[in-house]
Amino acid sequence: MISKYLLILSLCSIQLINAQQFHIPDSLKNKDFDYLFDRIEDGNNTTERRSLYLLSFLIKAKAEENWEELSNAYKNYVHYAPEMLKLKYADSMVIAAKRSKSNEIIGSAYLSKGIAYYGQKRLSEAMDIYLVADDYIKKTNDKYLIYKTKYYIGQIKLYLGYYEEAIAIFQECISHFKNTNVRAYLNSLHSLGVCYNKVGNYGLCTSVNEMGIAYGIKTGNLDMKPYFIHSEGVNQSMLHNYAVGIEKIQSSLPDIRENKDFSNETVGYFYIGKSYWGLNDKEKALVYFEKVDKSFIDRGYIRPDLREAYELMISYYKDKNMLPEQLRYVEKLLEVDKKLHVTYAHLQGKIRKEYDTKELVQEQQKLKDSLNNRKYNDEIFISIIGVMILIIVYGIIRHFKNKKEARKKYEKLLQKIEDVEKARASKGDDTDFSISKNAEEAVLQRLQKFENSKKFLEKDLNLTKLASYFNTNTKYLSLIIARHRNKKFNEYINSLKVDNIAQRIRNDKVLQNYTHDALAEEAGFSTTRRFAKSFLLYTGITPKYFIEELKMEDMQSQ
């Protein structure tokens, strides 16, 4: 009964929530937002359990008047809510973000709202919101948001048929995301393959699809695999390899349906139908073309290439002299054309007049400013040059100072790794400790065995679980860790994970080519953000810098 109440309250009556209606359970009161978010994202949760974490996150953010996290709380709801409620929560997300007065937070919220519209294939509304998001995001230095916005603008250009321009955008996104975000990289790669298919470069499309599948397997991110298979199925259909196209698209559809991705499902139906048409099995083709029509009726979803389904159905019924059916699809095609005309007119106007033109105006203004600067007299010009030289010199000094400090931290980390390896070599691999009569010594020996066997990589490890492993209580164990390791429990576990992954990165060149996402998984961290934050905290340098220095030393030694 309680779980049903939470579910209904969480997903249908969010505006009515207040402290009197819901109280955060005692077990979650002292948990931070990262902890709650990880529990929300846990795929093993029931819907009722997830709703508890969603509510706790929301109430905590409201109580603390933390506008960034409140915006994130509504963003969580946008992700997990039913379609009919997503845009409602998106509005609340933007309102909360605006209270933060941060361009980054506001821009991110608008972008997420635009993505919600795009997910429903309401492209006109999505484009309007993307433009608002772009106005905020371009004022920040957040490269992820900047390129994420570019990616979704690229999607609109792809829909409109500006394939060469979309290709240029997706190539930019691929270059940026390759070493920073595996999923965003794979998304961009998939969109690039679709563009290559649209311009008739089927060979490049196949290469991109194969590359995407291979990279997903390498990094352990298989979410996009069915989409690359789907793309290749469409590609083979266009090459008139109809049987292969049907097989690939059919194999991808279960995962696509599970993702509730009705647009790619509809595209799949169209190209399966077109393949059967190519095989001269027109009756079977009609079954799939009718699924395209059903998507238009139920969702209002259509795009230019899907229009052909209606033309083929009209020709089929015309050949059969079935006038009522022929008339029905003629009238339906008129509806489709009207929808496409309205959507195209709006989107083309927004892209050309408000997005592309805006960029041209900015470039024009830069040129004007540059020409106006030439009007300064020589004295002012020389002063500016002098100041610039001072700034550059200061920047160079600061750069080398920072680099020198980072290098020291890098050398300190290497020394630490070597000391650990020497200590282990002197002790050997024997982790079978004798049991001391002294209770503290016994726990210390178990702690050493725990470290040597790398049990700290175990998922969901906490102080209570470790204390039960050691046959002691949590208070006593935390005191021993504080006394002998000089750290609190979480700091102790995270430092072990960082030391271990740093040693592995140094000794295994394969790991030096992994993305941060993959390294976080290898290190035993629940999120990439926690991994990068902990690595910097315990080593003083970023994983990226550490790997770059290792690679440079390796090159110099060759």
N, C-alpha and C positions, 0 to 999 in steps of 0.2 A: 504493500500500500504506500509506504514511504517513498519507494523508488519510483512508483508511478507519479506521485505528487511532484517529485523533483523533476522528472522528465517533462511533465506538462508545464510546470512553472518555468523551467529553464528554456524550453523551446517555443512556447506560445504566449507567455505573459511577462516578458522580460521587463517591460516598463513598470510593472506593478511591484517589482521586487524591492523590499526594504529590510532593514535590520529586524523588524518585528516578525516578518514572514519567514526569514531564513537566517540561521546562525551557522557560521563556519564551524565544523566539528573540531573538538579540542585537538584531535590528532593532526589537524592541518593548520591550526592557528599560527604557529611559528614557522611555517614553511614559506620559502621565498617564491617569487614568481617563476623562476626557472624550474623549481621542483614541480609546481602545479602544471606548468606547460608540458613538462616531460610526461606527466601522468595523463594529461589530455591527449597527447600524441601516441600514447601506448596502444598499440594495435590489439592487445589482449584484453582491453577493457570492454565491459558490457556498455550498452548505451546508457543505462541508468547510472553506472559508476562514472562514466565520462561526464554526465550531466552534473554530478556532484562536484567534480573538479572545475568544470566550466563556471558554475555558480560561485564557488569559493574564490576563484581567480577574480571574477567580476566584483564580488562584494568587497574583497580585500582592496582592490584598486579604487573603488568608490570611497571606502572608509578612509584610505590614506590620501585621497584626492590626487592620486598619481595619474595624470592625464595621459601620459604615454602608455602606461600599462592598461588604463581603462580603454583606450583606443584598441590596444592589442586584445583585450578581453572581448570586445565586440567583433574584432576580426576573427577570433576563434569561433564565435557563433556564426559568422558569415560562412566559414568553412564547413561547419557541421550541421547547420540548420537545414530544414527542408527548403526546396527551391522557392516556395511561396513566401518565405520569411527572410531570405538572404538579403534582399535590398532594404528591408526595414532595419536590420541590424547594421547594414552598411551606412545608412544615414546616421545612426547613433554613433558609429565609429568615427565618422567625419566630425560630428559635433564635439566629441571628446577630444579629438586631435586638435581642433581649432583652439581649445582652451589651453593647450600646451604652448601656443604661440611659437612653435618650432616649425620652420619650413620643411624640414626633413620628415617630421612626424605627420604634418598635414598632407604633404605631397604623397607620402606612403599610403595614407588612408584613402585619399582620392584615387590613387592607382589601384588599390584593392577593390574600391567600389567599381571602378571601370572594368576590372577583371570579372567582377560578379555579373555585370551587364554582358560582358563578352561571353561568359560561360553560358548565358541564356541565349546567345547569338542575337542580342539586341545591339547590333553594331553601331547604329547611329548614336544611341545614348552612350555606349562605351567610348566612342570617339570624342564626344563632348567632354566626358569626364577625364579622359587621357590628356586633353588639352589643358584642363584646369590643373591636373597633377603636374604636367610638364612645367607650368608657370612657377610652381613652388619648388620642384625638384632642381630646376636649372640654377636656383639660387644657392644650392648646397654643393658640397664636395663629395657627396655620397655616390661613388662610382656604381655601386650595385643598383641603386634606384635609378640612376641616369640610364644605365644600359637596359634595365628591366623595362623602363618606359619606351626606349628605342625598340625593344623586342615587340612590344604590343602594338606600337605604331607600324612596325614591319608587318604584323599580322593583317592590319587593315589594308596596307598596300598590296599584300598578297591577294586578299579577297577582291580588291578592285582591279587586279590584273597588271599592276605596275611591278612586274616581276624583276626586272633588272635593278630597280631601286630597292626592292625588298631583299634581293640577293646581297646588295652592298651592306644593308643594315644587319642582316643575319651574320655576314662574315665579320663585321665589327664585333657583334655580340659573342661570336665563337671565340674570337681572339681574346676578348676580355675575360670571359667566363671559364676558359679552359683550365686555368690554374687557380680559380677561386671558388667555383660552384659547379659541381658535377651535374646536378639536375638541370640547371639553367643552360649549361653547355650542351647537354643532350637535346633539350628542347630546341635550342637554336639550330643545332645540327639537323634535326628532323625537319624543321621549317625550311632550311636551305635545300634539303633533298626534294621537298615538295616543289619548291621554286624551279629547281633543275628539271623536274618532270614537266612542269607547265611550259617551260621554254623549249621542250623537246630534246633536252640533253639527258637521255635515259641512262647512258653509261655513267655519267657523273652521279646521277640519282642513285643508282645501284651501289656505287662506291661509297657514297655518304651513308646509305642504309647499313652496309656491311661494317663501316667504320663505327657507326653508332652502336650496333649490337656488340661488337668486339670490345668497345670502350666500356659499355655498361657492364659486361661480364667481368672485365678487368677490375673495375672499381666496385663491383658488387651492387651496382644500382640497376636493377632490371625493370624498373617501372616503365621505361620507355620502349622496351623490347617489342611489345605487341604493336606499337605505333610505327616502328621501323619496318616490321613485317607487313603491316597494313599498307604503308607507303610503297613497299616493293611489290605488293600485290597489284596496286593501282598501276605501277610502272610496267609490270609485265603485261597487264591488260592493254595498256597503250601500245606495247610492242607486238600485240596480237598473239601473245603466248597465253591464250585465254584459260586453259586448264590450270596452268601454274598460278595465274592471277587469282582465279576462284579459290584454289586451295589455300593460298597465303592469306587472302582476306578473310576467308571463313575461319581459319585458325586463330586470327587476331581478334575476332569479334567478341568472344566470351569475356576477355579481359576489358575490352572497350565498353561493353555493356555494364560490367561490374563497376566501372568508373563513372557510370551514368553519363557518358560522353555521347549524347544523341547525335551530335553533328557528324563526328567521324563514323558513327554507326550508319547514319544515312548515306554518307559518301560511299561506305563499303557496299551497301545494298545497291547503289546505283552502278558501281563498276562490276559487281557480280552480275547484275542484270545485263549490262552492256556486253560482258564476256559471253554470257549465254546467247545473247543476240548474235554476237560474232560467230558462235558455234552453230547458228541457225536453229537454236532451241528457243523459239520466240515465246512459247507458252510459259516456259520456266522463267524467261527474262521478265515477262509481265508481272509475275509474282513479286519480283524484287522492285520493279518500277512502282508498283502499287504501294510498297513500303515507303518509297520516297514520297509519294503523294500523301500518305498517312502522316509522315513527319511534318509536311507542310500544313496539313489540316490541324494537327494537334499542337504543333509548336510554332507554326509560321516560319519554319526554317527552309530557306532555299538559297542557292548560290548559282552563278551563271552556268557552270558546267552541268549541274543537275537538271537544268531546264530541258536538256535533250531527252530525258525520260518521257516527258509529255509529247514531244515531237514523234518519238518512236511508237508510243501507244496510239497516237492519232493515226499514224501510217498503218499500224497493224489493223485497227478497227475499220479503216477506210478500205483496205484490201479485202477484209471479210464482209464488207458492205453492212456493217453494224452501225447504222447511223446514230442511234441514241447514245451509244458509248463514245462514238467519235465526237459528237456534239459536246458531251460532258467534259471530255478532256480538252477540247478546243476552248471551252469557257474557262476551264481550270488554268489553261496556259495563259489566257488573258489576265487572270488574277495574278499568276506568277510574274508575268511581265510588268504588271503595275507595281507589284511589290519590289521587284528588282530596280525599276526605274526610280522609284521614290528613294530607296536606300542608296542607290548609286549617286543620285543627284546630291543628296545630303552629304554623303561621305566624300565625294570628290570635291565638293565645296570646302569642307572642313580641312581635308588634306592639302589641297592646293592653295586655298585662300588664307587659312589660319595657321597651318603647321609649316608647310614648305615656304610660304610667303613670309612668315614670321622669321624664319631662319635667313631668308634673303635680306629682309629689312635690317636684321641685326648685323649682317655682313656689310650692308650699305652704310650703316651708322659707324661701323668700325673704320671703313674707308674714309668717311667724312671727317671723323675725329682725327685720323692719321694726317689728312690734308690740312686740317685746322692747326694741328700741332706745328706744322712747318712755318706758321706765321709768327711763332715766338721769336723774339730777338735773340741775338747771339749770346748775350749775357745770361738770359734765363736758360737757354739751351745748354750752355756750358755748366751752369749750376746743376741742372737736372742730371747731366752726364756725370758730374762729380758725385752727386748723391747716389746715383745708380752704381758707380764704381765702388763706393764705400759699402753699399748694401751687398754687392756681389762679393767683395772681399770678406765682409763679415759672414756672409752665407757660406763661403768656401771654408773659412776658419771653423765656423760652427759645424759644417758638414764633416770635416776631418776630425774635429774633436768628438762628435757623436760617433763617427765611424771607429775612432780609436777606443772609445768607451765600449762600443759594441764588440770590438775585436777582443778586448780584455775579458768581457763576459763570455765570449765564445771560447777563448783559451781556458778560462776557469772551468767551463762546462766540460771541455775535453779532458782536463786534468782530473775532474771529479769522476768522469767515466773510467779513466785509466786507473784511478785509485780503487774504485769499486771492483774492476776486473782483477787487479792485483790481489785485493783482499779475498776475492772468491777463489783465485788460483791457489793462494796460500792455504785456504781452508779446505779446498777440494770440493767435490759435489756432495759429500756426505752430510746429510741433513738429519741423521738419526741421533738426536741429543739424548744424553742420559737425564733422568728426572732428578732434580735437586730437591732436597728436603725444604729448602727455602721456597715459599710460595711465589715470591717475586721473581726469583731466578727461573722457576719453572715456566712462568708466563713469558719471561724474556726469551727463553729457549724456543717456546712455541711461536713467539713473534718472529724470531730469526728464521725458523723453519717456514713460516708463512711467507716471509719475504723471498727466501731462496727458491721456493716452489712457485712463486709468482701467482699465488692465490688472490692477490689484490686485483687481478684482472677480472675476477668473477663479477658478473652483473648483479645489480641490486644488493651489493654488499653494504651492510651497515654495522654500527657498533654493537647492536644487540645480537646480530647473527654471529659476528666474530667472537664476542664474549662467550656465546654458547659453544663455539668450536673449541675454545680454550678452557672450557669448564670453569669459568670465573664469572664475575658480575661486571656490568658495564662501567660502573663507577671506578672499580679497581683497575680495569683495563685502561680506561681513559687517563687515569693518574700515571700508570706505568708508561704509556705512550708519551704523555707530556713530559715526564721526568727523563726518560731515556732517549726519546726522539725529538724532544723540544717542539712538538707540534700538537695541535688539536687533531681529532680523529680524521676529519675530512681533509685537512691540510696534509696529514700523514699519508693517506691513501693516494691523493692526487699527486703528491711529490714522488711517490713510488712509481706511479704510472708514467710521469714525465721522465724520470731517470731511466726507466726501462725502454721507453720508445726512443729517447735520445740515443741510448746505447745501440739499439737496433738500427736506427737510421744511419748511425756512423758506420756500422759493420756490414750493412746490407744495402748495396747500391740500388737494388730494385725499389726499396722503400723511398729512396730519394726522388723518385719520379711519381710517387703517389700524390693525389690531391689532398688538401687538408681534411676533406670529408673522410677519405679512406684512412688517413693517418689517425684521425680521431677514433675511428672504429677499431683500428689495430691497437691503439693505446688503451682502449677500454672506457672511453668517455661517452656519455650519452648524447652529447651534441658537439658539433664542430666549434661552436662558440666557447664552450667550457674548455675544450682542449687547447685552443689558441690562447685563451686567457690564463690558464694554469701554466702552460709552457713559458709564457712571458713572465709570469709571476715568480716561478721557481728557477728560471735560468737567466732572466734579464734580457733575453733576446727572443725574437719571433722564430717560429719553425722555418719560415721562408728564408730568413737571414742565415740560420744555422745550416740549412741544406745548401744554400748558395756558396757559403764559405767552404763547406766540405767538397763541393764539386770543383771549386777553384783550386783548392789544395791538391785535389786528385789530378787535375789537368797539369798543374805545375810539376808534379812528381813524375809525369810520364815522359 
